[in-house]
C-alpha cells in the first residue's frame, strides 16, 4: 500500500475574521470592514451590529469531502459576533472577484401576527431528508 503523503501546508489552517479598523456607512448603517484570508483568496466583508445577527441559508445537504471553503465559513463567524453583512466580496490574489454578497435595500417594518400562525409551517408540510452519500 503506498504511503499517504502529508497534508498540504495551510489545508488545516484556522481562519480568523479580522477587523481592519476601516469604517463606512452602507444603506444608512454604520459598518466596519473585516477580512478573511485563505489559500490565495481574500474575503472583504462590510458588516453592522445595528441589525439582527445574520442567519445564513442552511442547505439540507451532507457536507462535502475536504476542507471547508472560505464561503462556507464566513456566515457562522459573523453570526457568532452578532453582525449582519451588507457587502461581502471574495477575490483571488490577482484581483478577480469570485463571489459577491450584497444587500440592495433594507426596509424597517413591524411584523404583526395576531393569530400566531405567521412562522408556523403549513399543515401539509413534510420534511425531506437528503439522499445518503
N, CA, C and O atoms as a Tinker XYZ file with bonds, in Angstrom:
   532  protein
     1  N      0.844000   -1.176000    0.000000    73     2
     2  CA     0.000000    0.000000    0.000000    64     1     3
     3  C      0.891000    1.240000    0.000000    63     2     4     5
     4  O      1.812000    1.325000    0.812000    81     3
     5  N      0.642000    2.198000   -0.883000    73     3     6
     6  CA     1.503000    3.387000   -0.928000    64     5     7
     7  C      1.336000    4.226000    0.331000    63     6     8     9
     8  O      0.259000    4.290000    0.923000    81     7
     9  N      2.418000    4.858000    0.716000    73     7    10
    10  CA     2.383000    5.727000    1.899000    64     9    11
    11  C      1.562000    6.966000    1.583000    63    10    12    13
    12  O      1.632000    7.513000    0.482000    81    11
    13  N      0.787000    7.398000    2.559000    73    11    14
    14  CA    -0.011000    8.607000    2.367000    64    13    15
    15  C      0.897000    9.821000    2.488000    63    14    16    17
    16  O      1.736000    9.889000    3.386000    81    15
    17  N      0.730000   10.759000    1.601000    73    15    18
    18  CA     1.543000   11.969000    1.663000    64    17    19
    19  C      0.984000   12.884000    2.750000    63    18    20    21
    20  O     -0.217000   12.864000    3.019000    81    19
    21  N      1.836000   13.675000    3.368000    73    19    22
    22  CA     1.335000   14.600000    4.401000    64    21    23
    23  C      0.408000   15.626000    3.758000    63    22    24    25
    24  O      0.479000   15.877000    2.555000    81    23
    25  N     -0.461000   16.213000    4.577000    73    23    26
    26  CA    -1.399000   17.221000    4.085000    64    25    27
    27  C     -0.633000   18.419000    3.555000    63    26    28    29
    28  O      0.444000   18.754000    4.046000    81    27
    29  N     -1.198000   19.049000    2.560000    73    27    30
    30  CA    -0.578000   20.247000    2.008000    64    29    31
    31  C     -0.547000   21.333000    3.077000    63    30    32    33
    32  O     -1.477000   21.440000    3.876000    81    31
    33  N      0.514000   22.141000    3.099000    73    31    34
    34  CA     0.556000   23.219000    4.091000    64    33    35
    35  C     -0.642000   24.142000    3.918000    63    34    36    37
    36  O     -1.044000   24.452000    2.796000    81    35
    37  N     -1.205000   24.574000    5.035000    73    35    38
    38  CA    -2.321000   25.509000    5.004000    64    37    39
    39  C     -3.684000   24.856000    4.878000    63    38    40    41
    40  O     -4.701000   25.544000    4.963000    81    39
    41  N     -3.733000   23.523000    4.675000    73    39    42
    42  CA    -5.021000   22.863000    4.499000    64    41    43
    43  C     -5.856000   22.938000    5.777000    63    42    44    45
    44  O     -7.078000   23.060000    5.697000    81    43
    45  N     -5.238000   22.869000    6.932000    73    43    46
    46  CA    -5.966000   22.856000    8.189000    64    45    47
    47  C     -5.798000   24.168000    8.957000    63    46    48    49
    48  O     -6.115000   24.239000   10.144000    81    47
    49  N     -5.303000   25.202000    8.280000    73    47    50
    50  CA    -5.092000   26.467000    8.973000    64    49    51
    51  C     -6.418000   27.038000    9.464000    63    50    52    53
    52  O     -7.441000   26.946000    8.786000    81    51
    53  N     -6.379000   27.622000   10.641000    73    51    54
    54  CA    -7.583000   28.193000   11.240000    64    53    55
    55  C     -7.771000   29.603000   10.693000    63    54    56    57
    56  O     -6.869000   30.438000   10.757000    81    55
    57  N     -8.949000   29.846000   10.160000    73    55    58
    58  CA    -9.250000   31.184000    9.645000    64    57    59
    59  C     -9.818000   32.030000   10.771000    63    58    60    61
    60  O    -10.523000   31.539000   11.652000    81    59
    61  N     -9.491000   33.313000   10.717000    73    59    62
    62  CA    -9.989000   34.232000   11.734000    64    61    63
    63  C    -10.489000   35.496000   11.058000    63    62    64    65
    64  O     -9.815000   36.065000   10.200000    81    63
    65  N    -11.678000   35.928000   11.454000    73    63    66
    66  CA   -12.262000   37.161000   10.957000    64    65    67
    67  C    -11.526000   38.316000   11.621000    63    66    68    69
    68  O    -11.558000   38.448000   12.844000    81    67
    69  N    -10.860000   39.159000   10.823000    73    67    70
    70  CA   -10.053000   40.233000   11.377000    64    69    71
    71  C    -10.643000   41.587000   11.007000    63    70    72    73
    72  O    -10.895000   41.870000    9.836000    81    71
    73  N    -10.857000   42.412000   12.016000    73    71    74
    74  CA   -11.322000   43.787000   11.785000    64    73    75
    75  C    -10.147000   44.605000   11.270000    63    74    76    77
    76  O     -9.039000   44.499000   11.796000    81    75
    77  N    -10.382000   45.428000   10.234000    73    75    78
    78  CA    -9.308000   46.238000    9.663000    64    77    79
    79  C     -9.239000   47.634000   10.282000    63    78    80    81
    80  O     -8.242000   48.336000   10.117000    81    79
    81  N    -10.290000   48.039000   10.992000    73    79    82
    82  CA   -10.354000   49.392000   11.531000    64    81    83
    83  C    -11.016000   50.375000   10.581000    63    82    84    85
    84  O    -11.312000   51.505000   10.970000    81    83
    85  N    -11.255000   49.959000    9.332000    73    83    86
    86  CA   -11.937000   50.813000    8.355000    64    85    87
    87  C    -13.435000   50.834000    8.656000    63    86    88    89
    88  O    -14.012000   49.814000    9.031000    81    87
    89  N    -14.056000   51.993000    8.490000    73    87    90
    90  CA   -15.493000   52.135000    8.747000    64    89    91
    91  C    -16.136000   52.904000    7.601000    63    90    92    93
    92  O    -15.493000   53.724000    6.946000    81    91
    93  N    -17.417000   52.624000    7.371000    73    91    94
    94  CA   -18.181000   53.340000    6.357000    64    93    95
    95  C    -19.651000   53.253000    6.709000    63    94    96    97
    96  O    -20.020000   52.618000    7.697000    81    95
    97  N    -20.485000   53.882000    5.915000    73    95    98
    98  CA   -21.923000   53.842000    6.096000    64    97    99
    99  C    -22.532000   53.224000    4.845000    63    98   100   101
   100  O    -22.354000   53.754000    3.749000    81    99
   101  N    -23.244000   52.118000    4.989000    73    99   102
   102  CA   -23.925000   51.461000    3.874000    64   101   103
   103  C    -25.408000   51.391000    4.185000    63   102   104   105
   104  O    -25.797000   50.876000    5.234000    81   103
   105  N    -26.244000   51.903000    3.287000    73   103   106
   106  CA   -27.696000   51.871000    3.417000    64   105   107
   107  C    -28.181000   52.483000    4.737000    63   106   108   109
   108  O    -29.220000   52.093000    5.270000    81   107
   109  N    -27.408000   53.451000    5.254000    73   107   110
   110  CA   -27.782000   54.119000    6.489000    64   109   111
   111  C    -27.305000   53.431000    7.758000    63   110   112   113
   112  O    -27.676000   53.844000    8.856000    81   111
   113  N    -26.486000   52.385000    7.629000    73   111   114
   114  CA   -25.976000   51.643000    8.790000    64   113   115
   115  C    -24.459000   51.805000    8.892000    63   114   116   117
   116  O    -23.743000   51.687000    7.898000    81   115
   117  N    -23.986000   52.076000   10.100000    73   115   118
   118  CA   -22.549000   52.152000   10.339000    64   117   119
   119  C    -21.963000   50.753000   10.202000    63   118   120   121
   120  O    -22.400000   49.822000   10.879000    81   119
   121  N    -20.976000   50.606000    9.324000    73   119   122
   122  CA   -20.369000   49.301000    9.061000    64   121   123
   123  C    -18.874000   49.335000    9.330000    63   122   124   125
   124  O    -18.226000   50.374000    9.207000    81   123
   125  N    -18.351000   48.194000    9.692000    73   123   126
   126  CA   -16.924000   48.019000    9.893000    64   125   127
   127  C    -16.440000   46.966000    8.909000    63   126   128   129
   128  O    -17.168000   46.026000    8.588000    81   127
   129  N    -15.208000   47.124000    8.428000    73   127   130
   130  CA   -14.647000   46.182000    7.470000    64   129   131
   131  C    -13.924000   45.036000    8.192000    63   130   132   133
   132  O    -13.196000   45.245000    9.162000    81   131
   133  N    -14.151000   43.828000    7.686000    73   131   134
   134  CA   -13.488000   42.625000    8.180000    64   133   135
   135  C    -12.897000   41.900000    6.984000    63   134   136   137
   136  O    -13.410000   42.011000    5.870000    81   135
   137  N    -11.820000   41.158000    7.210000    73   135   138
   138  CA   -11.234000   40.348000    6.141000    64   137   139
   139  C    -10.955000   38.942000    6.638000    63   138   140   141
   140  O    -10.678000   38.715000    7.815000    81   139
   141  N    -11.038000   38.010000    5.707000    73   139   142
   142  CA   -10.654000   36.616000    5.910000    64   141   143
   143  C     -9.722000   36.262000    4.772000    63   142   144   145
   144  O     -9.999000   36.598000    3.621000    81   143
   145  N     -8.618000   35.590000    5.072000    73   143   146
   146  CA    -7.679000   35.190000    4.027000    64   145   147
   147  C     -7.446000   33.691000    4.120000    63   146   148   149
   148  O     -7.268000   33.132000    5.202000    81   147
   149  N     -7.452000   33.051000    2.936000    73   147   150
   150  CA    -7.211000   31.609000    2.890000    64   149   151
   151  C     -6.748000   31.224000    1.492000    63   150   152   153
   152  O     -7.393000   31.578000    0.506000    81   151
   153  N     -5.666000   30.521000    1.402000    73   151   154
   154  CA    -5.164000   29.910000    0.163000    64   153   155
   155  C     -5.293000   30.798000   -1.073000    63   154   156   157
   156  O     -5.907000   30.400000   -2.063000    81   155
   157  N     -4.727000   31.976000   -1.020000    73   155   158
   158  CA    -4.700000   32.844000   -2.196000    64   157   159
   159  C     -5.988000   33.603000   -2.463000    63   158   160   161
   160  O     -6.169000   34.143000   -3.555000    81   159
   161  N     -6.890000   33.655000   -1.485000    73   159   162
   162  CA    -8.138000   34.387000   -1.631000    64   161   163
   163  C     -8.333000   35.292000   -0.421000    63   162   164   165
   164  O     -7.905000   34.971000    0.688000    81   163
   165  N     -8.984000   36.424000   -0.650000    73   163   166
   166  CA    -9.307000   37.351000    0.433000    64   165   167
   167  C    -10.790000   37.695000    0.348000    63   166   168   169
   168  O    -11.284000   38.113000   -0.699000    81   167
   169  N    -11.487000   37.514000    1.458000    73   167   170
   170  CA   -12.891000   37.885000    1.556000    64   169   171
   171  C    -12.973000   39.174000    2.356000    63   170   172   173
   172  O    -12.580000   39.219000    3.521000    81   171
   173  N    -13.490000   40.226000    1.721000    73   171   174
   174  CA   -13.685000   41.512000    2.380000    64   173   175
   175  C    -15.160000   41.632000    2.723000    63   174   176   177
   176  O    -16.017000   41.474000    1.854000    81   175
   177  N    -15.463000   41.912000    3.991000    73   175   178
   178  CA   -16.848000   41.981000    4.468000    64   177   179
   179  C    -17.065000   43.330000    5.146000    63   178   180   181
   180  O    -16.265000   43.765000    5.975000    81   179
   181  N    -18.171000   43.982000    4.771000    73   179   182
   182  CA   -18.618000   45.178000    5.471000    64   181   183
   183  C    -19.862000   44.772000    6.246000    63   182   184   185
   184  O    -20.872000   44.408000    5.643000    81   183
   185  N    -19.805000   44.829000    7.585000    73   183   186
   186  CA   -20.900000   44.332000    8.422000    64   185   187
   187  C    -21.259000   45.351000    9.493000    63   186   188   189
   188  O    -20.454000   46.203000    9.870000    81   187
   189  N    -22.501000   45.234000    9.973000    73   187   190
   190  CA   -23.014000   46.139000   11.001000    64   189   191
   191  C    -23.552000   45.339000   12.183000    63   190   192   193
   192  O    -23.955000   44.184000   12.043000    81   191
   193  N    -23.548000   45.980000   13.347000    73   191   194
   194  CA   -24.165000   45.371000   14.529000    64   193   195
   195  C    -25.524000   46.030000   14.806000    63   194   196   197
   196  O    -26.123000   45.802000   15.857000    81   195
   197  N    -26.005000   46.844000   13.865000    73   195   198
   198  CA   -27.263000   47.565000   14.037000    64   197   199
   199  C    -28.478000   46.793000   13.507000    63   198   200   201
   200  O    -29.604000   47.284000   13.584000    81   199
   201  N    -28.255000   45.606000   12.976000    73   199   202
   202  CA   -29.325000   44.723000   12.517000    64   201   203
   203  C    -29.248000   43.422000   13.307000    63   202   204   205
   204  O    -28.288000   43.194000   14.043000    81   203
   205  N    -30.243000   42.582000   13.157000    73   203   206
   206  CA   -30.205000   41.272000   13.818000    64   205   207
   207  C    -29.006000   40.471000   13.324000    63   206   208   209
   208  O    -28.564000   40.675000   12.194000    81   207
   209  N    -28.469000   39.567000   14.139000    73   207   210
   210  CA   -27.352000   38.735000   13.665000    64   209   211
   211  C    -27.750000   37.961000   12.410000    63   210   212   213
   212  O    -28.889000   37.515000   12.272000    81   211
   213  N    -26.804000   37.815000   11.516000    73   211   214
   214  CA   -27.015000   37.143000   10.234000    64   213   215
   215  C    -27.357000   35.671000   10.445000    63   214   216   217
   216  O    -26.720000   34.982000   11.242000    81   215
   217  N    -28.359000   35.205000    9.728000    73   215   218
   218  CA   -28.750000   33.795000    9.741000    64   217   219
   219  C    -28.637000   33.278000    8.311000    63   218   220   221
   220  O    -29.532000   33.510000    7.498000    81   219
   221  N    -27.548000   32.581000    7.996000    73   219   222
   222  CA   -27.375000   32.109000    6.620000    64   221   223
   223  C    -28.377000   31.021000    6.260000    63   222   224   225
   224  O    -28.907000   30.325000    7.126000    81   223
   225  N    -28.619000   30.896000    4.977000    73   223   226
   226  CA   -29.462000   29.826000    4.459000    64   225   227
   227  C    -28.785000   28.496000    4.770000    63   226   228   229
   228  O    -27.608000   28.315000    4.459000    81   227
   229  N    -29.508000   27.575000    5.373000    73   227   230
   230  CA   -28.948000   26.275000    5.734000    64   229   231
   231  C    -29.351000   25.278000    4.659000    63   230   232   233
   232  O    -30.532000   24.977000    4.486000    81   231
   233  N    -28.368000   24.774000    3.945000    73   231   234
   234  CA   -28.647000   23.795000    2.912000    64   233   235
   235  C    -28.828000   22.433000    3.544000    63   234   236   237
   236  O    -28.095000   22.064000    4.462000    81   235
   237  N    -29.795000   21.690000    3.061000    73   235   238
   238  CA   -30.094000   20.361000    3.594000    64   237   239
   239  C    -29.331000   19.313000    2.784000    63   238   240   241
   240  O    -29.919000   18.393000    2.214000    81   239
   241  N    -28.018000   19.475000    2.749000    73   239   242
   242  CA   -27.161000   18.554000    2.011000    64   241   243
   243  C    -26.016000   18.121000    2.919000    63   242   244   245
   244  O    -25.589000   18.881000    3.788000    81   243
   245  N    -25.516000   16.897000    2.720000    73   243   246
   246  CA   -24.376000   16.470000    3.526000    64   245   247
   247  C    -23.140000   17.310000    3.200000    63   246   248   249
   248  O    -23.011000   17.847000    2.100000    81   247
   249  N    -22.242000   17.412000    4.170000    73   247   250
   250  CA   -21.002000   18.172000    3.999000    64   249   251
   251  C    -20.134000   17.484000    2.950000    63   250   252   253
   252  O    -19.996000   16.261000    2.949000    81   251
   253  N    -19.556000   18.272000    2.066000    73   251   254
   254  CA   -18.677000   17.700000    1.042000    64   253   255
   255  C    -17.339000   17.323000    1.653000    63   254   256   257
   256  O    -16.960000   17.838000    2.704000    81   255
   257  N    -16.627000   16.419000    0.990000    73   255   258
   258  CA   -15.334000   15.959000    1.483000    64   257   259
   259  C    -14.285000   17.054000    1.303000    63   258   260   261
   260  O    -14.313000   17.788000    0.316000    81   259
   261  N    -13.383000   17.159000    2.235000    73   259   262
   262  CA   -12.282000   18.107000    2.132000    64   261   263
   263  C    -12.468000   19.286000    3.058000    63   262   264   265
   264  O    -13.483000   19.392000    3.747000    81   263
   265  N    -11.483000   20.176000    3.073000    73   263   266
   266  CA   -11.571000   21.351000    3.948000    64   265   267
   267  C    -12.677000   22.286000    3.491000    63   266   268   269
   268  O    -12.984000   22.376000    2.302000    81   267
   269  N    -13.270000   22.978000    4.450000    73   267   270
   270  CA   -14.328000   23.927000    4.120000    64   269   271
   271  C    -13.749000   25.101000    3.335000    63   270   272   273
   272  O    -12.662000   25.596000    3.631000    81   271
   273  N    -14.501000   25.529000    2.333000    73   271   274
   274  CA   -14.098000   26.695000    1.564000    64   273   275
   275  C    -14.450000   27.950000    2.361000    63   274   276   277
   276  O    -15.279000   27.919000    3.270000    81   275
   277  N    -13.809000   29.037000    2.001000    73   275   278
   278  CA   -13.990000   30.292000    2.720000    64   277   279
   279  C    -15.455000   30.746000    2.706000    63   278   280   281
   280  O    -15.941000   31.298000    3.693000    81   279
   281  N    -16.162000   30.515000    1.586000    73   279   282
   282  CA   -17.556000   30.950000    1.505000    64   281   283
   283  C    -18.492000   30.098000    2.343000    63   282   284   285
   284  O    -19.647000   30.474000    2.544000    81   283
   285  N    -18.019000   28.952000    2.839000    73   283   286
   286  CA   -18.814000   28.121000    3.740000    64   285   287
   287  C    -18.615000   28.507000    5.205000    63   286   288   289
   288  O    -19.427000   28.141000    6.054000    81   287
   289  N    -17.553000   29.234000    5.507000    73   287   290
   290  CA   -17.193000   29.529000    6.889000    64   289   291
   291  C    -17.583000   30.923000    7.373000    63   290   292   293
   292  O    -17.889000   31.093000    8.553000    81   291
   293  N    -17.581000   31.922000    6.492000    73   291   294
   294  CA   -17.776000   33.286000    6.963000    64   293   295
   295  C    -19.143000   33.563000    7.564000    63   294   296   297
   296  O    -19.219000   34.358000    8.501000    81   295
   297  N    -20.246000   32.954000    7.083000    73   295   298
   298  CA   -21.539000   33.290000    7.704000    64   297   299
   299  C    -21.589000   32.979000    9.202000    63   298   300   301
   300  O    -22.101000   33.783000    9.981000    81   299
   301  N    -21.070000   31.838000    9.606000    73   299   302
   302  CA   -21.067000   31.473000   11.020000    64   301   303
   303  C    -20.206000   32.395000   11.861000    63   302   304   305
   304  O    -20.526000   32.667000   13.018000    81   303
   305  N    -19.110000   32.879000   11.280000    73   303   306
   306  CA   -18.228000   33.795000   12.006000    64   305   307
   307  C    -18.939000   35.115000   12.295000    63   306   308   309
   308  O    -18.763000   35.696000   13.365000    81   307
   309  N    -19.746000   35.590000   11.335000    73   307   310
   310  CA   -20.493000   36.833000   11.557000    64   309   311
   311  C    -21.601000   36.625000   12.580000    63   310   312   313
   312  O    -21.814000   37.469000   13.451000    81   311
   313  N    -22.306000   35.501000   12.476000    73   311   314
   314  CA   -23.390000   35.210000   13.411000    64   313   315
   315  C    -22.859000   35.165000   14.843000    63   314   316   317
   316  O    -23.491000   35.696000   15.756000    81   315
   317  N    -21.696000   34.529000   15.043000    73   315   318
   318  CA   -21.141000   34.420000   16.395000    64   317   319
   319  C    -20.759000   35.785000   16.971000    63   318   320   321
   320  O    -20.719000   35.946000   18.191000    81   319
   321  N    -20.483000   36.754000   16.123000    73   319   322
   322  CA   -20.154000   38.115000   16.580000    64   321   323
   323  C    -21.367000   39.042000   16.559000    63   322   324   325
   324  O    -21.245000   40.239000   16.822000    81   323
   325  N    -22.552000   38.477000   16.240000    73   323   326
   326  CA   -23.802000   39.239000   16.190000    64   325   327
   327  C    -23.735000   40.380000   15.170000    63   326   328   329
   328  O    -24.169000   41.502000   15.435000    81   327
   329  N    -23.175000   40.059000   13.988000    73   327   330
   330  CA   -23.048000   41.033000   12.905000    64   329   331
   331  C    -23.923000   40.630000   11.725000    63   330   332   333
   332  O    -24.266000   39.459000   11.559000    81   331
   333  N    -24.280000   41.619000   10.911000    73   331   334
   334  CA   -25.020000   41.356000    9.679000    64   333   335
   335  C    -24.229000   41.950000    8.519000    63   334   336   337
   336  O    -23.897000   43.135000    8.549000    81   335
   337  N    -23.919000   41.148000    7.491000    73   335   338
   338  CA   -23.137000   41.668000    6.369000    64   337   339
   339  C    -24.017000   42.448000    5.395000    63   338   340   341
   340  O    -25.113000   42.009000    5.046000    81   339
   341  N    -23.531000   43.596000    4.965000    73   339   342
   342  CA   -24.224000   44.343000    3.921000    64   341   343
   343  C    -23.488000   44.209000    2.592000    63   342   344   345
   344  O    -24.075000   44.423000    1.531000    81   343
   345  N    -22.196000   43.854000    2.648000    73   343   346
   346  CA   -21.422000   43.641000    1.432000    64   345   347
   347  C    -20.283000   42.676000    1.744000    63   346   348   349
   348  O    -19.567000   42.841000    2.732000    81   347
   349  N    -20.126000   41.671000    0.890000    73   347   350
   350  CA   -19.003000   40.740000    1.006000    64   349   351
   351  C    -18.506000   40.439000   -0.397000    63   350   352   353
   352  O    -19.296000   40.164000   -1.300000    81   351
   353  N    -17.192000   40.491000   -0.576000    73   351   354
   354  CA   -16.593000   40.239000   -1.886000    64   353   355
   355  C    -15.378000   39.334000   -1.710000    63   354   356   357
   356  O    -14.443000   39.672000   -0.985000    81   355
   357  N    -15.398000   38.188000   -2.376000    73   355   358
   358  CA   -14.294000   37.232000   -2.321000    64   357   359
   359  C    -13.478000   37.369000   -3.595000    63   358   360   361
   360  O    -13.997000   37.203000   -4.699000    81   359
   361  N    -12.192000   37.674000   -3.432000    73   359   362
   362  CA   -11.313000   37.890000   -4.580000    64   361   363
   363  C    -10.076000   36.998000   -4.489000    63   362   364   365
   364  O     -9.554000   36.708000   -3.413000    81   363
   365  N     -9.640000   36.581000   -5.673000    73   363   366
   366  CA    -8.347000   35.913000   -5.772000    64   365   367
   367  C     -7.267000   36.963000   -5.557000    63   366   368   369
   368  O     -7.531000   38.159000   -5.682000    81   367
   369  N     -6.054000   36.527000   -5.234000    73   367   370
   370  CA    -4.963000   37.473000   -5.025000    64   369   371
   371  C     -4.674000   38.309000   -6.276000    63   370   372   373
   372  O     -4.108000   39.396000   -6.167000    81   371
   373  N     -5.056000   37.816000   -7.470000    73   371   374
   374  CA    -4.837000   38.587000   -8.706000    64   373   375
   375  C     -5.905000   39.667000   -8.903000    63   374   376   377
   376  O     -5.833000   40.426000   -9.869000    81   375
   377  N     -6.903000   39.750000   -7.997000    73   375   378
   378  CA    -7.917000   40.798000   -8.050000    64   377   379
   379  C     -9.248000   40.375000   -8.640000    63   378   380   381
   380  O    -10.228000   41.106000   -8.495000    81   379
   381  N     -9.330000   39.219000   -9.303000    73   379   382
   382  CA   -10.586000   38.772000   -9.909000    64   381   383
   383  C    -11.584000   38.376000   -8.822000    63   382   384   385
   384  O    -11.254000   37.622000   -7.906000    81   383
   385  N    -12.811000   38.894000   -8.937000    73   383   386
   386  CA   -13.852000   38.578000   -7.958000    64   385   387
   387  C    -14.479000   37.222000   -8.284000    63   386   388   389
   388  O    -14.841000   36.956000   -9.431000    81   387
   389  N    -14.605000   36.358000   -7.252000    73   387   390
   390  CA   -15.168000   35.016000   -7.428000    64   389   391
   391  C    -16.552000   34.886000   -6.804000    63   390   392   393
   392  O    -17.345000   34.049000   -7.236000    81   391
   393  N    -16.852000   35.695000   -5.802000    73   391   394
   394  CA   -18.107000   35.579000   -5.050000    64   393   395
   395  C    -18.486000   36.964000   -4.553000    63   394   396   397
   396  O    -17.627000   37.735000   -4.127000    81   395
   397  N    -19.795000   37.280000   -4.610000    73   395   398
   398  CA   -20.258000   38.581000   -4.105000    64   397   399
   399  C    -21.609000   38.400000   -3.423000    63   398   400   401
   400  O    -22.506000   37.741000   -3.948000    81   399
   401  N    -21.733000   38.993000   -2.253000    73   399   402
   402  CA   -22.973000   39.048000   -1.485000    64   401   403
   403  C    -23.208000   40.525000   -1.221000    63   402   404   405
   404  O    -22.352000   41.200000   -0.649000    81   403
   405  N    -24.368000   41.033000   -1.635000    73   403   406
   406  CA   -24.629000   42.457000   -1.447000    64   405   407
   407  C    -26.100000   42.680000   -1.129000    63   406   408   409
   408  O    -26.979000   42.208000   -1.851000    81   407
   409  N    -26.364000   43.401000   -0.043000    73   407   410
   410  CA   -27.729000   43.790000    0.315000    64   409   411
   411  C    -28.036000   45.053000   -0.473000    63   410   412   413
   412  O    -27.294000   46.033000   -0.401000    81   411
   413  N    -29.130000   45.030000   -1.223000    73   411   414
   414  CA   -29.513000   46.164000   -2.070000    64   413   415
   415  C    -30.359000   47.191000   -1.327000    63   414   416   417
   416  O    -30.269000   48.385000   -1.614000    81   415
   417  N    -31.192000   46.739000   -0.360000    73   415   418
   418  CA   -32.015000   47.680000    0.400000    64   417   419
   419  C    -32.444000   47.037000    1.716000    63   418   420   421
   420  O    -32.483000   45.814000    1.849000    81   419
   421  N    -32.763000   47.888000    2.677000    73   419   422
   422  CA   -33.280000   47.464000    3.973000    64   421   423
   423  C    -34.512000   48.310000    4.254000    63   422   424   425
   424  O    -34.452000   49.539000    4.230000    81   423
   425  N    -35.635000   47.641000    4.522000    73   423   426
   426  CA   -36.872000   48.352000    4.817000    64   425   427
   427  C    -37.356000   47.956000    6.207000    63   426   428   429
   428  O    -37.907000   46.869000    6.381000    81   427
   429  N    -37.158000   48.821000    7.200000    73   427   430
   430  CA   -37.647000   48.505000    8.545000    64   429   431
   431  C    -39.174000   48.440000    8.543000    63   430   432   433
   432  O    -39.839000   49.272000    7.926000    81   431
   433  N    -39.712000   47.458000    9.230000    73   431   434
   434  CA   -41.154000   47.292000    9.285000    64   433   435
   435  C    -41.506000   46.484000   10.522000    63   434   436   437
   436  O    -40.703000   45.676000   10.989000    81   435
   437  N    -42.695000   46.696000   11.051000    73   435   438
   438  CA   -43.175000   45.901000   12.184000    64   437   439
   439  C    -43.929000   44.707000   11.638000    63   438   440   441
   440  O    -44.685000   44.819000   10.673000    81   439
   441  N    -43.714000   43.563000   12.264000    73   439   442
   442  CA   -44.413000   42.342000   11.871000    64   441   443
   443  C    -45.584000   42.140000   12.803000    63   442   444   445
   444  O    -45.435000   42.147000   14.025000    81   443
   445  N    -46.743000   41.962000   12.216000    73   443   446
   446  CA   -47.921000   41.672000   13.027000    64   445   447
   447  C    -48.341000   40.236000   12.758000    63   446   448   449
   448  O    -48.356000   39.783000   11.613000    81   447
   449  N    -48.678000   39.532000   13.821000    73   447   450
   450  CA   -49.076000   38.124000   13.732000    64   449   451
   451  C    -50.175000   37.870000   14.763000    63   450   452   453
   452  O    -49.946000   37.169000   15.749000    81   451
   453  N    -51.371000   38.436000   14.542000    73   451   454
   454  CA   -52.422000   38.347000   15.557000    64   453   455
   455  C    -52.878000   36.918000   15.858000    63   454   456   457
   456  O    -53.252000   36.626000   16.994000    81   455
   457  N    -52.856000   36.029000   14.876000    73   455   458
   458  CA   -53.332000   34.662000   15.130000    64   457   459
   459  C    -52.194000   33.681000   15.441000    63   458   460   461
   460  O    -52.462000   32.502000   15.670000    81   459
   461  N    -50.935000   34.132000   15.456000    73   459   462
   462  CA   -49.807000   33.280000   15.836000    64   461   463
   463  C    -49.421000   32.239000   14.800000    63   462   464   465
   464  O    -48.778000   31.251000   15.153000    81   463
   465  N    -49.783000   32.417000   13.541000    73   463   466
   466  CA   -49.505000   31.418000   12.515000    64   465   467
   467  C    -48.447000   31.852000   11.498000    63   466   468   469
   468  O    -48.119000   31.092000   10.587000    81   467
   469  N    -47.920000   33.048000   11.644000    73   467   470
   470  CA   -47.003000   33.590000   10.649000    64   469   471
   471  C    -45.752000   32.730000   10.467000    63   470   472   473
   472  O    -45.311000   32.531000    9.335000    81   471
   473  N    -45.178000   32.225000   11.538000    73   471   474
   474  CA   -43.937000   31.462000   11.446000    64   473   475
   475  C    -44.146000   29.972000   11.678000    63   474   476   477
   476  O    -43.229000   29.279000   12.119000    81   475
   477  N    -45.324000   29.480000   11.392000    73   475   478
   478  CA   -45.627000   28.054000   11.507000    64   477   479
   479  C    -45.625000   27.430000   10.117000    63   478   480   481
   480  O    -46.061000   28.064000    9.157000    81   479
   481  N    -45.133000   26.174000    9.994000    73   479   482
   482  CA   -45.163000   25.527000    8.674000    64   481   483
   483  C    -46.603000   25.233000    8.267000    63   482   484   485
   484  O    -47.472000   25.083000    9.126000    81   483
   485  N    -46.861000   25.150000    6.965000    73   483   486
   486  CA   -48.211000   24.825000    6.503000    64   485   487
   487  C    -48.635000   23.439000    6.989000    63   486   488   489
   488  O    -47.779000   22.605000    7.285000    81   487
   489  N    -49.912000   23.186000    7.073000    73   487   490
   490  CA   -50.412000   21.897000    7.581000    64   489   491
   491  C    -49.994000   20.730000    6.711000    63   490   492   493
   492  O    -49.901000   19.609000    7.212000    81   491
   493  N    -49.737000   20.944000    5.424000    73   491   494
   494  CA   -49.336000   19.839000    4.543000    64   493   495
   495  C    -47.811000   19.739000    4.384000    63   494   496   497
   496  O    -47.338000   19.093000    3.449000    81   495
   497  N    -47.044000   20.361000    5.273000    73   495   498
   498  CA   -45.582000   20.359000    5.212000    64   497   499
   499  C    -45.025000   18.988000    5.572000    63   498   500   501
   500  O    -45.469000   18.367000    6.538000    81   499
   501  N    -44.044000   18.512000    4.787000    73   499   502
   502  CA   -43.337000   17.260000    5.055000    64   501   503
   503  C    -41.849000   17.511000    4.857000    63   502   504   505
   504  O    -41.436000   17.994000    3.803000    81   503
   505  N    -41.039000   17.185000    5.867000    73   503   506
   506  CA   -39.608000   17.364000    5.760000    64   505   507
   507  C    -39.013000   16.232000    4.945000    63   506   508   509
   508  O    -39.338000   15.064000    5.155000    81   507
   509  N    -38.137000   16.587000    4.013000    73   507   510
   510  CA   -37.477000   15.597000    3.165000    64   509   511
   511  C    -36.019000   15.510000    3.586000    63   510   512   513
   512  O    -35.340000   16.531000    3.700000    81   511
   513  N    -35.540000   14.304000    3.817000    73   511   514
   514  CA   -34.155000   14.083000    4.221000    64   513   515
   515  C    -33.273000   14.015000    2.975000    63   514   516   517
   516  O    -33.722000   13.553000    1.927000    81   515
   517  N    -32.005000   14.478000    3.081000    73   515   518
   518  CA   -31.107000   14.415000    1.924000    64   517   519
   519  C    -30.775000   12.961000    1.576000    63   518   520   521
   520  O    -30.853000   12.065000    2.417000    81   519
   521  N    -30.410000   12.762000    0.339000    73   519   522
   522  CA   -30.012000   11.424000   -0.095000    64   521   523
   523  C    -28.718000   11.031000    0.605000    63   522   524   525
   524  O    -27.866000   11.889000    0.836000    81   523
   525  N    -28.547000    9.750000    0.951000    73   523   526
   526  CA   -27.297000    9.341000    1.601000    64   525   527
   527  C    -26.143000    9.405000    0.609000    63   526   528   529
   528  O    -26.333000    9.330000   -0.605000    81   527
   529  N    -24.958000    9.545000    1.153000    73   527   530
   530  CA   -23.751000    9.587000    0.322000    64   529   531
   531  C    -23.556000    8.278000   -0.371000    63   530   532
   532  O    -22.592000    8.114000   -1.119000    81   531
